[in-house]
Amino acid sequence: REVYGLSLATHGCFELMADKAPDSFAEAVHRMMREVCFTRGAEIFTKGTKVNFVYIFNKGEAEYQRDDIVRPLEKDTWVSEYALWLGGWKRRGDLCATGYCELNSLDLEEFKRVCSEKVDIGYIACEFAELVANSKVHFSKLHDIGLDMDSRKRFSVGLSEAMMEAETSGDPTYSTELRP
């Protein structure tokens, strides 16, 4: 669990979940994360396929290709992250292992289940998704490795500040408490 949690902590939204709802976050990580390994030449996914797993590249060699652009993956690269925040995401390119590689996989359906069962982290995920959906990103240009670290950090800092301000003022808007 700790290894997967560290991998997720590279993402501001999950870092916020771990901080604001540690028990729910620990259970969520246990339920939705797995390590997967691929050997050289393995086709991890292809363009146009449904997203079942969001990947976080751990180590080894893999390349993402969309049209004529080929990009080798680096440690902690999130792949198909938009599937977490935007409904109906389909793969925009191909991901292949160019050598042995290890990725952490986040089960998308389990993520949705956990977010609906655990109100505290589900609320944080919904608020983050709204920030992504309302950003000034041109979605037609998005690819599977599209949300950069600066954008993630900006969204999570904004959400964290709003939650702190609401807590201080007594505003229940960002309360992670279970509401009737």
Salt bridges, closest charged atoms under 4 A:
GLU15 OE1 - LYS153 NZ 3.71
GLU27 OE2 - ARG31 NH1 3.38
GLU27 OE1 - LYS118 NZ 2.89
ASP67 OD1 - LYS47 NZ 3.82
ASP67 OD2 - ARG66 NE 3.91
ASP76 OD1 - LYS75 NZ 3.97
GLU81 OE2 - HIS11 NE2 2.54
GLU81 OE1 - ARG152 NH2 2.78
GLU102 OE1 - LYS59 NZ 3.94
GLU109 OE2 - LYS112 NZ 3.53
GLU110 OE2 - ARG31 NH2 2.71
GLU110 OE1 - ARG113 NH2 2.85
GLU117 OE1 - ARG31 NH1 2.76
GLU167 OE2 - LYS20 NZ 3.69
